[in-house]
Amino acid sequence: MTKIAAHIGTQLYKTEIKSPNHILIADEPESNGGNDLGFDSKELLASSLAACTSITLRMYADRKKWNLTEVKVEVTLDRDPSENKTKIERSIQLFGDLDADQKIRLLAIANKCPIHLILSNPIEIKTELHQE
């Protein structure tokens, strides 16, 4: 189970996010009243998919001993409130000495990365308020 903690104080929108071993800062852009000190929330979500895709492809190619020298992934995330729909577009570039079958297989593997699977299936969010 992954557990992440976020903390915001009085500095507008600067949020410290902690995992058991890492800390990062999220913020809002200046246009939204923040100081642009880190990724905003949508950028963090898109980053998760981009990073997971890249890592999954690297792991698979290494296990198969394929000559994949570089992976570039771009993710665009857009929310359409009028349709109550989130649209995610992912573009993948593969570099190295790969044949057409290897590239097709890597594309299929990209769709099996854990974050892709999370985002592609129903998500249930349970929220509870803890009293001090």
Beta strands, then each sheet from edge to edge (+ up, - down):
strand 1: 5-8
strand 2: 15-18
strand 3: 23-26
strand 4: 67-80
strand 5: 85-97
sheet 1: 1+ 2- 3+
sheet 2: 4+ 5-
end
